[in-house]
Amino acid sequence: MRNEGALDRGLRVGLGLGLIALVFAGPQTPWGWVGLVPLLTGAVGVCPLYTLLGVNTCARG
């Protein structure tokens, strides 16, 4: 069951790609791999932390 809305997912994918870019450009720090978390949760549409906290950013229909 998805718990991320379209805007939330888009921001997560953008943030994830930006952080991963730090591995290859800029300071070239391995901390950029942390970007995999928002990238994957944005791609899948489910955030485990949202599930634990009972948060849902999907549009109410």
C-alpha positions in Angstrom: 0.0 0.0 0.0 1.5 3.3 -1.1 1.8 6.1 1.5 3.6 8.7 -0.6 1.9 11.3 -2.8 3.2 12.4 -6.2 5.0 15.5 -4.9 6.6 13.6 -2.1 7.8 10.9 -4.5 9.2 13.4 -6.9 11.1 15.3 -4.2 12.5 12.0 -2.9 13.7 10.9 -6.3 15.3 14.3 -7.0 17.0 14.4 -3.6 18.2 10.8 -4.0 19.7 11.5 -7.4 21.3 14.7 -6.1 22.9 12.9 -3.2 24.2 10.0 -5.5 25.7 12.6 -7.8 28.0 13.6 -4.8 29.7 10.2 -5.2 30.8 11.0 -8.8 31.0 14.8 -8.8 31.7 17.6 -6.4 33.3 16.5 -3.1 33.2 12.8 -4.3 32.2 11.6 -0.8 30.9 8.1 -0.2 28.1 9.6 2.0 26.3 10.3 -1.3 25.2 6.6 -1.3 22.8 7.6 1.4 20.8 9.0 -1.6 19.7 5.4 -2.4 17.2 5.5 0.5 15.1 8.4 -0.8 15.6 7.3 -4.4 14.2 3.8 -3.7 11.4 4.9 -1.4 10.4 7.5 -4.0 10.5 4.9 -6.8 8.5 2.4 -4.9 6.1 4.8 -3.2 6.3 3.4 0.2 8.2 4.8 3.2 8.7 2.4 6.1 9.0 5.4 8.5 5.7 6.8 7.3 4.1 3.4 8.0 5.4 3.4 11.6 4.3 7.0 12.2 0.9 6.6 10.4 1.7 9.3 7.9 0.1 9.2 4.4 0.8 11.9 1.8 -1.3 10.4 -0.9 -4.2 12.5 -2.2 -7.5 11.7 -0.4 -10.1 10.5 -2.9 
